[in-house]
Amino acid sequence: MKAVLACLMLANAALFIFGAVQHSGVALGPFREPRIIPAAIVESICAISLLIGAISLARHAVIPLAAPLTGNLVAIAGVLLGMAALAVGRGPRTASNDLYHHIMLVLAGLSLIALFLARRG
């Protein structure tokens, strides 16, 4: 379960990095998002939080709780902040960005489920 959790967190961190790069104004092949620097900053913080949580999993024999939990809660908060900002018109909205947000939430939710299942087992 530890490996599954680490993979979920790393996949989510990669998605946050992908979003941060795009929101900083860099197009990645056919993937383009509007330049939104505050979004790039939040996505970078979320990615770093998830990476710290995943690294803590790799460094401990038993599954730690604090870092993976915090990383996923930061990611969820960042996504919800972004969704709320877009909902009130604080930035240009794209279908792909909405999809990214939903995938990020699902990955963080699955990570939390995996974390608690692993801690119980």
C-alpha positions in Angstrom: 0.0 0.0 0.0 2.9 2.3 0.7 4.1 2.0 -2.9 0.6 2.7 -4.2 0.3 5.8 -2.0 3.7 7.1 -3.1 2.8 6.6 -6.8 -0.5 8.4 -6.4 1.3 11.3 -4.7 4.1 11.5 -7.3 1.5 11.4 -10.1 -0.4 14.2 -8.5 2.8 16.2 -7.9 3.7 15.7 -11.6 0.3 17.0 -12.6 0.7 20.1 -10.3 4.2 20.7 -11.9 2.6 20.4 -15.3 0.0 23.0 -14.4 2.5 25.3 -12.8 4.7 25.3 -15.9 1.7 26.0 -18.1 0.3 28.7 -15.9 3.7 30.4 -15.9 3.2 30.9 -19.6 5.0 28.0 -21.1 3.1 25.8 -23.6 4.0 22.2 -23.5 3.4 20.8 -27.0 -0.4 21.0 -27.7 -1.1 21.8 -24.0 -1.7 25.5 -23.3 -3.2 27.3 -20.4 -3.6 31.0 -19.8 -0.8 32.7 -17.9 -1.9 33.0 -14.3 1.1 33.5 -12.0 -0.9 33.1 -8.7 -2.0 29.7 -10.0 1.5 28.7 -10.9 2.7 29.7 -7.4 -0.1 27.7 -5.6 0.5 24.7 -7.9 4.2 24.8 -7.1 3.5 24.8 -3.4 1.1 21.9 -3.8 3.7 19.9 -5.8 6.4 20.6 -3.2 4.1 19.5 -0.4 3.2 16.3 -2.2 6.8 15.6 -3.0 7.8 16.0 0.6 5.0 13.6 1.6 6.1 11.0 -1.0 9.8 11.3 0.1 8.8 10.8 3.7 7.1 7.5 2.7 10.3 6.3 1.0 12.5 7.2 4.0 10.5 5.4 6.7 10.0 1.7 7.3 6.5 2.3 8.7 4.0 4.5 6.9 4.3 8.0 8.4 1.1 10.1 8.8 2.0 13.7 9.1 3.9 14.5 5.8 1.7 12.5 3.4 -1.5 13.8 5.1 -0.3 17.4 5.1 0.8 17.1 1.5 -2.5 15.9 0.3 -4.5 18.4 2.4 -2.4 21.2 1.0 -3.1 19.9 -2.5 -6.8 19.7 -1.9 -6.9 23.2 -0.4 -4.9 24.5 -3.4 -7.3 22.9 -5.9 -10.4 24.2 -4.0 -8.9 27.7 -3.9 -8.3 27.6 -7.6 -11.8 26.3 -8.4 -13.3 28.9 -6.2 -11.2 31.7 -7.8 -12.3 30.6 -11.3 -15.9 30.2 -10.2 -16.0 33.9 -9.2 -14.3 35.0 -12.4 -10.8 35.6 -11.0 -9.2 34.2 -14.1 -9.8 32.8 -17.6 -11.5 29.3 -17.4 -10.7 26.5 -19.8 -12.2 23.0 -20.0 -8.7 21.4 -19.7 -8.0 23.4 -16.5 -11.4 22.2 -15.0 -10.4 18.6 -15.9 -6.9 19.0 -14.3 -8.6 20.3 -11.1 -10.9 17.3 -11.0 -8.1 14.8 -11.6 -6.0 16.5 -8.9 -8.8 16.2 -6.4 -9.4 12.5 -7.3 -5.7 11.7 -6.9 -5.5 13.5 -3.5 -8.7 11.7 -2.4 -7.4 8.3 -3.4 -4.1 9.1 -1.7 -6.0 9.9 1.6 -7.9 6.7 1.3 -4.7 4.7 0.7 -3.0 6.5 3.6 -5.7 5.6 6.0 -6.1 2.0 4.7 -2.3 1.6 5.1 -2.3 3.0 8.6 -5.1 0.6 9.6 -3.4 -2.4 8.1 
